[in-house]
Amino acid sequence: MTNAPIASLDGIQVLDLSRVLAGPWCTQILADLGADVIKIERPGTGDDTRTWGPPFLKDAEGRDTAQSTYFTACNRNKRSVTVDMATPEGRQLLQRMAQQADVVVENFKTGGLAQYGLDHRSLRAINPRLVYCSVTGFGHDGPYAERAGYDLMIQAMTGMMSITGRPDAEPGGGPLRVGVALTDLFTGCYAATAILAALRVRDQTGQGQHIDMALLDVGMAILANQASAFLNTGAPPQRQGNTHPSLAPYQDFPTQDGAMLLAIGNNGQFARFCEAAGKPEWAADERFASNSLRVKHRDALIPLMETVTRTRTTAEWIALLEDKAVPCGPINDIGQAFADAQVKARGLAVTLPREAGDGIAAITGVASPLRLSATPPVLRRAPPALGQHTDEVLAELGLDAGEIAALHERGVL
């Protein structure tokens, strides 16, 4: 386990009422930066993703446990507390926690927490400094505000699937979802950014605020250049597989033993590729003299290049091109990616011990990509077992052992 002497968000406490992915991804970012994230879960069941398997974590004997690997992806560095908010005592406990917290993150349906007195208006009344972040599918206003939203639905609605996959006329053509829940993950990142901004404002004014994060808004935002293309031309972009709408050659190419990826973004890179490939005349061809022309004449250029790329193995092409500043690389599966020398050198797989008495001795995950020179991310806790820190957190809240035991007996915890 690695500990930093100072973490960026030391002293910030986050009450995490979210579950599944977007909210937990946000709070894991905050936790990695040093915030004390208290994850509230339902007694007996917990976050839905605890059972989203297979695959499941293994015990010391290599047998499947009851905890999915999905949950571990977004709940590192948190403390798990089980509280039944449907009970009056549970609600009171959560209100007391919110009174002490700096941040609340929740992803209930619009208005869903008002009945428990845990909505923004209720909690702001007892803690005006609170930064309250709501994550919903469609936001808190508009005709879809009451709808539940899921990543796959948002990928379809925003047009993300319409630009992902091969054209209809090609084998395997048709809209596809991105291979991870991209909208959820980006929403988590945007939410964390908004929270940090709101904390900055609170430091200046003493007042918290409400953050309204919607998967739909984020899904539209991350269309990026594709959205800009439509908004400024009126023409919806189309699916084109691994090719790029504005760059060429910028795609996968067949090799002698598989495939490689070329990401050529300027004329110099193209000229250096042509020289290395033994085809300097391509760079001088008026059809390929600029990126815009290469895009225009893509149908002529790509078959010429494929004929040449098939003459060497992927490794041979990488060895040939990498010292010539021509962006290229293998198309790895995830196992190959984690075996890559650079991935290993950056320490991107991290293992944390867990002492929860459930047979899971350690959990491995992906390191935080945030690299701060003075206050780097911290690795304090493995993803927690359900309710692992309930008694600890409630003791910090001021409850004595007898009170905590009584709450357990009454099913509040």
DOTI-390088 format. One line per 5 residues: number of its first residue (from 1); their letters; for each residue x, y, z of C-alpha. Coordinates in Angstrom, 1 decimal, m for minus. Layout:
! residues N
NUM) a) X/Y/Z | ...;
! end
This chain:
! residues 413
1) mtnap) 0.0/0.0/0.0 | 1.3/3.5/m0.9 | 0.6/6.5/1.2 | 1.4/10.1/0.3 | 2.2/12.5/3.2;
6) iasld) m0.2/15.1/1.8 | m3.1/14.5/m0.5 | m4.9/17.1/m2.6 | m8.3/16.7/m0.9 | m7.2/15.9/2.7;
11) giqvl) m9.9/17.1/5.0 | m12.7/16.9/2.5 | m15.5/14.5/3.4 | m17.8/13.1/0.8 | m21.1/11.4/1.6;
16) dlsrv) m21.7/9.1/m1.4 | m25.3/8.2/m1.9 | m24.7/7.0/m5.5 | m24.5/3.6/m7.0 | m23.6/1.7/m10.2;
21) lagpw) m21.1/3.7/m12.2 | m21.3/7.5/m13.0 | m21.6/8.6/m9.3 | m19.2/6.0/m7.9 | m16.6/6.9/m10.7;
26) ctqil) m16.9/10.5/m9.6 | m16.4/9.7/m5.9 | m13.5/7.4/m6.6 | m11.7/10.2/m8.3 | m12.2/12.4/m5.3;
31) adlga) m11.2/9.5/m3.0 | m8.0/8.9/m5.0 | m7.2/12.6/m4.5 | m7.5/12.1/m0.7 | m11.1/12.8/0.2;
36) dviki) m12.7/10.7/2.9 | m15.6/9.1/0.9 | m18.3/7.4/2.9 | m20.3/5.1/0.6 | m23.8/4.5/1.8;
41) erpgt) m25.3/1.1/0.8 | m28.5/m0.8/1.5 | m28.2/m3.3/4.3 | m27.9/m6.8/3.1 | m27.6/m6.0/m0.6;
46) gddtr) m25.5/m2.9/m1.2 | m24.7/m1.3/m4.5 | m26.3/m3.2/m7.4 | m22.9/m3.7/m9.1 | m21.7/m5.9/m6.2;
51) twgpp) m23.6/m8.8/m7.9 | m23.1/m7.8/m11.6 | m21.2/m10.8/m12.6 | m19.6/m12.9/m13.9 | m16.8/m12.3/m13.5;
56) flkda) m16.4/m12.4/m9.8 | m13.4/m11.9/m7.5 | m11.6/m15.0/m6.4 | m10.8/m16.1/m2.9 | m7.4/m17.4/m1.7;
61) egrdt) m8.2/m20.8/m3.1 | m9.1/m19.4/m6.5 | m12.9/m20.0/m6.1 | m15.5/m17.4/m7.2 | m16.7/m15.2/m4.4;
66) aqsty) m20.1/m13.4/m4.3 | m18.5/m10.0/m5.2 | m18.3/m9.0/m8.8 | m15.2/m7.4/m10.4 | m17.4/m4.6/m11.7;
71) ftacn) m17.9/m3.1/m8.2 | m14.2/m3.0/m7.6 | m13.6/m0.8/m10.7 | m15.1/2.3/m9.1 | m15.1/1.9/m5.3;
76) rnkrs) m11.5/2.0/m4.3 | m10.4/4.2/m1.3 | m14.0/4.4/0.1 | m15.5/3.4/3.4 | m18.7/1.3/3.2;
81) vtvdm) m21.5/2.0/5.6 | m24.9/0.3/5.5 | m27.9/2.4/6.4 | m31.6/1.9/5.6 | m32.7/5.4/4.7;
86) atpeg) m36.3/4.2/4.6 | m36.3/4.1/8.4 | m36.6/7.3/10.5 | m33.4/6.5/12.4 | m31.6/5.8/9.1;
91) rqllq) m32.6/9.2/7.7 | m31.5/11.0/10.9 | m28.1/9.3/10.7 | m27.6/10.3/7.1 | m28.7/13.9/7.9;
96) rmaqq) m26.2/14.0/10.7 | m23.5/12.8/8.3 | m24.5/15.4/5.7 | m24.3/18.1/8.3 | m20.6/17.3/8.7;
101) advvv) m19.8/16.6/5.1 | m18.4/18.9/2.5 | m19.9/17.1/m0.5 | m22.9/14.9/m1.2 | m23.1/12.9/m4.4;
106) enfkt) m26.4/11.1/m5.3 | m27.9/9.6/m8.5 | m31.5/9.0/m7.5 | m34.3/10.0/m9.9 | m35.3/13.6/m9.9;
111) gglaq) m37.0/14.3/m6.6 | m36.4/10.8/m5.3 | m34.6/11.9/m2.1 | m37.1/14.6/m1.0 | m39.2/12.0/0.8;
116) ygldh) m36.2/11.1/3.0 | m35.2/14.7/3.7 | m32.0/14.1/1.8 | m32.6/16.3/m1.2 | m30.5/19.5/m1.8;
121) rslra) m33.0/21.9/m0.3 | m33.4/19.9/2.9 | m29.7/19.4/3.4 | m28.7/22.9/2.5 | m30.9/24.1/5.3;
126) inprl) m28.8/22.3/7.8 | m25.4/22.8/6.0 | m25.2/25.8/3.8 | m21.6/25.0/2.9 | m22.6/21.7/1.4;
131) vycsv) m21.7/21.0/m2.3 | m24.5/18.8/m3.5 | m24.0/16.9/m6.8 | m27.0/15.2/m8.4 | m26.4/12.7/m11.3;
136) tgfgh) m29.5/11.8/m13.4 | m30.2/10.6/m16.8 | m31.8/13.7/m18.2 | m31.3/16.5/m15.6 | m33.8/18.2/m13.3;
141) dgpya) m35.8/20.1/m15.9 | m37.2/19.4/m19.4 | m39.8/16.9/m20.6 | m37.6/13.9/m19.8 | m36.6/14.9/m16.2;
146) eragy) m38.6/12.1/m14.6 | m37.2/9.4/m16.8 | m34.5/7.0/m15.6 | m31.4/7.1/m17.8 | m28.8/4.4/m18.6;
151) dlmiq) m25.5/4.6/m20.5 | m26.7/2.4/m23.4 | m29.9/4.4/m23.8 | m27.9/7.7/m23.8 | m25.4/6.3/m26.4;
156) amtgm) m28.3/5.5/m28.6 | m30.2/8.8/m28.1 | m27.2/11.2/m28.5 | m26.1/9.7/m31.8 | m22.9/8.1/m30.3;
161) msitg) m24.0/4.7/m31.7 | m24.7/6.2/m35.1 | m21.0/7.1/m35.5 | m19.7/3.9/m33.9 | m19.2/0.8/m36.0;
166) rpdae) m18.8/0.1/m39.7 | m21.1/1.5/m42.4 | m24.3/m0.4/m43.2 | m23.0/m1.6/m46.6 | m19.9/m3.4/m45.0;
171) pgggp) m19.9/m6.8/m43.4 | m20.8/m6.3/m39.7 | m22.2/m2.9/m40.5 | m24.6/m1.2/m38.1 | m24.6/1.0/m35.0;
176) lrvgv) m22.6/m0.2/m32.0 | m22.2/0.9/m28.4 | m18.7/1.8/m27.2 | m17.1/m1.1/m25.3 | m17.3/0.5/m21.9;
181) altdl) m20.0/2.7/m20.4 | m18.5/5.8/m21.9 | m21.2/8.3/m20.9 | m21.3/7.1/m17.3 | m17.5/7.4/m17.1;
186) ftgcy) m17.3/10.9/m18.6 | m20.2/12.0/m16.4 | m18.2/10.9/m13.4 | m15.2/12.9/m14.6 | m17.3/16.0/m15.4;
191) aatai) m19.0/15.7/m12.0 | m15.7/15.5/m10.1 | m14.5/18.6/m12.0 | m17.7/20.5/m11.1 | m17.3/19.5/m7.5;
196) laalr) m13.8/20.8/m7.3 | m14.9/24.1/m8.9 | m17.8/24.4/m6.4 | m15.4/23.7/m3.5 | m13.2/26.5/m4.8;
201) vrdqt) m16.1/28.9/m4.8 | m17.2/27.8/m1.3 | m13.7/28.6/m0.1 | m14.2/32.1/m1.3 | m17.9/32.7/m0.4;
206) gqgqh) m18.6/30.2/2.4 | m21.6/28.9/0.4 | m22.2/25.5/m1.3 | m24.3/25.0/m4.4 | m26.2/22.4/m6.3;
211) idmal) m24.7/20.6/m9.3 | m27.1/19.2/m11.9 | m25.2/16.5/m13.9 | m27.1/14.8/m16.7 | m25.9/11.8/m18.7;
216) ldvgm) m27.7/13.3/m21.7 | m25.8/16.6/m21.4 | m22.5/14.8/m21.2 | m23.4/12.4/m24.0 | m24.0/15.3/m26.3;
221) ailan) m20.8/17.1/m25.1 | m18.5/14.2/m25.8 | m19.6/14.1/m29.4 | m17.0/16.8/m29.7 | m15.7/17.3/m33.2;
226) qasaf) m18.6/15.1/m34.6 | m21.2/17.4/m33.0 | m19.3/20.5/m34.3 | m19.3/19.0/m37.8 | m23.1/18.7/m37.7;
231) lntga) m23.8/22.0/m36.0 | m21.8/23.9/m38.6 | m22.6/22.1/m41.7 | m26.0/20.5/m41.1 | m24.8/17.1/m42.3;
236) ppqrq) m25.0/14.3/m39.7 | m21.7/12.4/m39.5 | m21.9/8.7/m40.6 | m20.3/5.5/m39.3 | m17.0/4.8/m41.0;
241) gnthp) m15.4/2.0/m38.9 | m11.9/2.8/m37.8 | m11.2/5.6/m40.2 | m11.3/9.2/m39.2 | m13.7/11.7/m40.8;
246) slapy) m11.0/14.5/m41.0 | m7.7/12.7/m41.1 | m6.0/10.1/m43.5 | m4.3/7.8/m43.1 | m5.6/7.4/m39.6;
251) qdfpt) m6.9/3.8/m39.1 | m6.0/0.1/m38.8 | m4.0/m1.6/m41.5 | m3.4/m5.3/m42.2 | 0.1/m6.7/m41.6;
256) qdgam) 1.8/m10.0/m42.3 | 0.7/m11.4/m39.0 | m2.4/m9.3/m38.1 | m3.0/m5.6/m38.0 | m1.5/m2.4/m36.8;
261) llaig) m2.7/1.1/m36.2 | m1.4/4.2/m38.0 | m2.4/7.6/m36.7 | m0.8/10.0/m39.2 | m1.9/13.6/m38.5;
266) nngqf) 0.3/15.8/m40.6 | 2.2/16.0/m43.9 | 5.6/15.4/m42.3 | 4.5/12.2/m40.7 | 3.0/11.0/m44.0;
271) arfce) 6.2/11.8/m45.9 | 8.3/9.9/m43.3 | 6.0/6.9/m43.5 | 6.3/6.9/m47.3 | 10.1/7.1/m47.2;
276) aagkp) 10.3/4.2/m44.6 | 7.9/2.1/m46.7 | 10.0/2.6/m49.8 | 7.3/4.6/m51.5 | 8.5/8.2/m51.5;
281) ewaad) 6.5/9.0/m54.6 | 3.3/8.8/m52.6 | 4.3/11.9/m50.7 | 4.9/13.7/m54.0 | 1.6/12.6/m55.6;
286) erfas) m0.6/15.6/m56.0 | m3.6/13.5/m54.8 | m1.9/13.0/m51.4 | 0.0/16.3/m51.0 | m2.1/17.5/m48.0;
291) nslrv) m4.3/16.0/m45.4 | m7.4/17.3/m47.0 | m6.4/15.8/m50.3 | m5.6/12.5/m48.7 | m9.1/12.5/m47.1;
296) khrda) m10.6/13.3/m50.5 | m8.7/10.5/m52.2 | m8.8/8.0/m49.4 | m10.2/5.3/m51.7 | m7.1/5.5/m53.8;
301) liplm) m4.5/5.9/m51.0 | m5.6/3.2/m48.6 | m5.5/0.2/m51.0 | m2.0/1.2/m52.0 | m0.9/1.4/m48.4;
306) etvtr) m2.5/m1.9/m47.5 | m0.5/m3.7/m50.2 | 2.7/m2.5/m48.6 | 1.7/m3.0/m44.9 | 1.0/m6.6/m45.6;
311) trtta) 4.7/m7.2/m46.4 | 5.9/m6.9/m42.8 | 4.8/m8.1/m39.4 | 3.2/m5.7/m36.9 | 6.4/m5.8/m34.8;
316) ewial) 8.6/m5.0/m37.8 | 6.5/m2.0/m38.8 | 6.6/m0.7/m35.2 | 10.4/m1.1/m35.1 | 10.7/0.6/m38.5;
321) ledka) 8.5/3.6/m37.8 | 8.7/4.4/m34.1 | 12.1/6.1/m34.3 | 10.9/8.1/m37.3 | 8.2/9.8/m35.3;
326) vpcgp) 5.4/8.1/m37.3 | 2.6/7.3/m34.8 | 1.9/3.6/m35.0 | 1.2/0.7/m32.6 | m0.3/m2.7/m32.1;
331) indig) m4.0/m3.4/m31.6 | m3.9/m5.1/m28.3 | m6.4/m7.0/m26.3 | m6.7/m5.9/m22.6 | m4.3/m8.7/m21.5;
336) qafad) m1.7/m7.5/m24.0 | m2.2/m3.9/m22.9 | m1.4/m4.7/m19.3 | 1.6/m6.7/m20.4 | 3.0/m3.7/m22.4;
341) aqvka) 6.3/m2.4/m21.1 | 5.2/1.2/m20.9 | 2.0/0.2/m19.0 | 4.2/m1.7/m16.5 | 6.7/1.1/m16.2;
346) rglav) 3.9/3.6/m15.3 | 2.6/1.2/m12.7 | m0.9/1.1/m14.1 | m2.0/m2.1/m12.3 | m2.1/m1.7/m8.5;
351) tlpre) m3.0/m4.3/m5.9 | m4.4/m3.4/m2.5 | m4.8/m5.7/0.5 | m8.2/m6.1/2.0 | m8.8/m7.3/5.5;
356) agdgi) m12.6/m7.8/5.7 | m12.7/m11.4/6.7 | m14.5/m12.5/3.5 | m11.8/m14.6/2.0 | m10.6/m11.8/m0.4;
361) aaitg) m7.1/m11.0/0.5 | m6.3/m8.4/m2.1 | m7.9/m6.6/m5.1 | m6.1/m5.4/m8.2 | m7.3/m2.4/m10.1;
366) vaspl) m6.1/0.3/m12.5 | m4.1/3.1/m11.0 | m5.3/6.7/m11.1 | m4.1/8.5/m14.2 | m3.8/11.8/m12.3;
371) rlsat) m0.1/12.5/m11.8 | 0.5/15.4/m9.4 | 4.1/16.0/m8.5 | 3.5/17.3/m5.0 | 0.2/15.7/m4.0;
376) ppvlr) m0.2/12.5/m6.0 | m3.2/10.2/m5.6 | m3.3/8.0/m2.6 | m4.0/4.3/m2.2 | m5.5/3.9/1.2;
381) rappa) m8.1/1.2/0.9 | m9.1/m1.6/m1.3 | m12.8/m1.5/m2.5 | m14.7/m2.3/0.7 | m16.8/m5.2/1.7;
386) lgqht) m20.4/m4.4/2.3 | m20.8/m2.4/5.5 | m17.1/m2.9/6.4 | m16.8/0.5/8.0 | m20.3/1.0/9.4;
391) devla) m19.3/0.8/13.1 | m16.1/2.9/12.6 | m17.9/5.7/10.8 | m20.8/5.8/13.3 | m18.4/5.9/16.2;
396) elgld) m16.8/9.0/14.6 | m20.3/10.5/14.3 | m20.5/10.2/18.1 | m22.5/7.0/18.7 | m21.3/4.7/21.4;
401) ageia) m21.0/0.9/21.0 | m24.4/0.3/22.7 | m26.2/2.7/20.3 | m24.6/1.1/17.3 | m25.5/m2.4/18.5;
406) alher) m29.1/m1.4/19.0 | m29.3/0.0/15.5 | m28.0/m3.2/14.1 | m30.6/m5.2/16.1 | m33.4/m3.0/14.7;
411) gvl) m32.3/m3.5/11.1 | m31.4/0.2/10.6 | m27.8/m0.8/9.7;
! end
